[in-house]
Each structure stands twice: as C-alpha cells, then as structure tokens.
Amino acid sequence: MCGRFYIKSDKKQLTSQFGADNPVETETSYNIAPSSNCTVVRLQSDVKEFASLNWGFVPAWAKPDIKIKPINAKAETIREKPYFRSAFKTQRCIIPVSGFYEWQGNKGHKQPYAIYSLNDAYFGIAGLWEKKAEVETFTIITTAANELMKTIHHRMPVILDKNNYDAWLKEGDYELLTPCSSEAMGAHMISSAVNKPSNNNADLIQPL
C-alpha cells in the first residue's frame, strides 16, 4: 500500500515534468498523510491541470455519512469494483511526489523507509479522482512490489514512466498499471519520527 509520502515543491520542475498549463500551488511537506489536500495532475476539457484534491476517495454516489474513504485502489480490481470503475473510465490523475514511505517488519517492530527516484525530481503516481458535491477526492493505485520493494513490502504505488503520463490521463491504458523498474529507485532506512504525522521536517528523510 501507500499511506504516506512527501513532496519538495519546485514549481518550475513540477511544470516541466508534468506539463500542466495552470500555476501550481504545491507547498513542501515531508509527511503527507491521508485526508490531506494534495496536488494532482488531471485532464479538464482535454487540458492538463494541477488541482488540489483530498486524499481519501469518495465516489459520487456515496451517502453523506460514508465512512470508507480508500486511500489506495488495487490495480488488479479497479476495472470491476463499483467504488472505482467509473473513475477508471473517465477520471484518472497523476500524483507528483518526491518520495513515499513504507514500513518493513511486523506490527510493533516496523522500520520505516524513504523511497525515491534516482533519475527525476518526482515520481508520477497513477491515481483516480472523483467529485461529490463540492468535494474532490483521490486515491493512489497500487500494484505488486518490484524487486526493490519486495524487500520492504509486498505492495507499492504504480509509478508511471514520464513518457506514459499522457497515455494514462487520456487513454487510461490499463497495461501501464504494473511495477516500475527497480533500477530507477532508491531506498534507505529513516527515523521512526515519521510515524507521527505531526512531525514534518526535512530530518524525516535523512538516512540512519
């Protein structure tokens, strides 16, 4: 799964890598948790735009008191699950992140890791978004772990190649929802201070 990530805001780099036309208002944050407002890239009238959406997916048909707001959606089932299948057809997005966190080990003895790109300023993670009333939400699509991630966790976010951003947003190419190569990723152990979402500073991503 993917339940926490971080982003270092560089507006020129975000615009260059993701190609959206409108200004980006992303702020640097080292501990982004579910229910946070986050920057995503999506299509509106066939034009890529940056938008701020809430992390925790709420389908348009949901009742007002819905309590299940998935932060992740399995790539293997998004075409069939009623929660996600409509968004998969028409409302796909990409979540820019500088890196994400994952925990290795058993409950009570978990070691956090920071995982990041070795080649680019950002990962572009595949996601789905939805609008209910005036609230817009998103979820991160996950897949089986690649060789690097298998040593930490059995799942990982779908990380898109830069050359495939348009194919995901415009066409929803399902074949893109696979583990990325390990060669472009780095990972190191970090302090358990990241476990507390209120801790939010650059020290969190420093290797032990």
N, C-alpha and C positions, 0 to 999 in steps of 0.2 A: 504494500500500500504506500501511499504518500500522504503523510499527515502534518508535515511542517516543511517550510522552505524559506529561503532568504533571497533578497534582491539588492544589488548595489545599483543605485539609479545613475545612469549616464544617458541623458535624453538623446544626445546625438547618436550614441551607439545603439540605443533601442530603436530609433527611427531607421538607422542604416540597416540593422539586421532584420527587422520585421516589416519595414516598408509601409507602415500606416501613414495616412495623409494628415491626420489631425495632430495637434500638440499632445505630448504625453505628460501626465502629471504625477508619475510614479515617484514615490519617496523611498529612500534607502531604508530597509528594515531587515534585521538579522534573525528575526524569529516570528515568521508569519504563521499564524495558527488558524484552524477552521473558524468560520464566522467573521473573518477579517474581510475588508474590502480590498480587492487586488486588481491589478492591471491585467487585462486580457486583450488579445487581438482578435477581431471578428470581422465578418462582412456585413455591411449595411448597404443595401441597394448596389451590391456588387463592388463596393469600395471598402478596402481595409481600413479599420479604425481602431484606435485604442479606446478602451472603455473600462470603467471601474465597476466590478461586479462583486457580489458577496459569495464567499466560499462556503458552499453547502447547498446542493441542488434541490430546488422546489419546482416540480412540474406545474404547468399552467392549470391542470385540472385538480390540483390538491385542495383539500379543505383548509379553511383558515387556521385550524388548530393542529395542523400536521406537525408531527414531532420528528419524523425521519427525514433528514436532510443530508443525503450522501455526499461525502467529500471526495469519494473515489467511485469510479464505474469500471467494472472489468471489461476489457476489450472483447473477451470471448462471448459476452452475453448482451452487449449494448444494442444489437440489432433486434433482439427478441423481447427484452424486458420492457414492460409497459412504462416503467419510470423513465427510460432513456430513448426508446426507439424513435419517437417523434423528433427529438432534438438531434439525434444522429443524422436524420434525413436532411434537416434544414438549418440547424443552429449549432454549428461547430465553432470552436475557438482554439486559440493557442495561448498558453500562459508563459510569459517570459520569466525565467528565474535564473539567478546567478548560481544557485545550487539548492540541494534539498538535503534533509536529514533523514537518517534511518537508524534503527536500533538493532543491535545484534545480541542474541542470547535469550535466556529465559526471564520470565517475569520476576522482578526484584533484583536481577543482576544484568540488566541490559546496558550495553556500551553504545553510546551514540557515535555516529559517523557523519561527517560532511562529505557530500558527493557533488562533484562539479565538473565542468567542461575543461578539457585541456587545450582546446582549439579556439573557442569562441567566448565572447563575454557572457553569453547567456545560453541556457538550454531553452528550446521551444517545446513545451509540453502540450500534447494534444488534450483537448477538453471539449465539453459540451456546455451550452448555456441555455437559460430559459428565463422567460419573463412571466410573472404572475402579478396582476395589478400593476403597481409601480415598482415592484421589487425585481431586480435582475440578479440571478444566481448562476453559479457554475460548478462543475465537478471536474476532477482530473481523471483521465483514463489511464488505467494500469494494465500491465501485461506481465508475463513470466519474466523472471530475472535473467539477465545476461551473465556471462562468466564472472565478471567482477562482482556484480550484485549478489550472486548466489552465495558468496562467502559472508554476506551480511544479512540478507533477507530473501525470501522466495518470490517476492513481487517487486516491481519497480514502475515508475511512471513511463508512459510512452513518450520517448524523446524523438522528435522529428528532425530529419536532416533539413538544413536550410533550403535546399533545392526542392523540398516537398511541401513547404508551407502552403503554397497556392493550391496544390493538389488536394490537401486536406481541407482547407477552407472552402474551396469552390466545388470540389467534386466528392468529398467525403470518401476518398479511396480507402476502403477497409484494409487493403493489403499493407498499408503503412503502419498499422497498429501492432507492431512487433518489437521485440527487444532491439535496441540500438547496439552498435558495436561497443565492446569494452575498451577498445583502443583509444577512443576519444574522451574517456572518463578518468577522473582521479578520485581518490577517496582517502581520508585519514580519520583517525580517532580524535574526538573532541571532548571537552569537559561536559559533565552531566548538568552543568548550569543551564544548558539548552532545554532541559526537561521542563523548566518553568517558563511559560510563555511571556511572563512579565520581564524576564531577562532579555534585553535587546541591545546588544552592542557588538562591535567587531571582534571582541575577545572570544565570542562563541565559536568562531570558525577557525581559531588557531589550533594547530595540531598539538597533541600531547607529546 
